[in-house]
Amino acid sequence: MARGNEPEARWTIDLLNIQPDTHVLEIGFGPGVALQYAAEQAVEGHVSGIDYSKAMIQIARKAQASR
């Protein structure tokens, strides 16, 4: 599912016009696809996310650790 939504996540993040020093908070980040893409753009800023689902937090952490 996460990679199936990747085009939409990238499109959404592109609409935000994130600059290198931007700070981003994503609420309900799911598997973290959009968070990762935002972090690639906000290299001098800060990207954070919160999610109610412990399973999604674990999935996002695992995906981040493998990068």
Buried (B, 14 or more C-beta within 10 A) or exposed (E): EBEEBBEEBBEBBEEEEBEEEBEBEBEEBBBBBBBBBBBEBBEEBEBEBEBEEEEBBEBBEEBEEEE
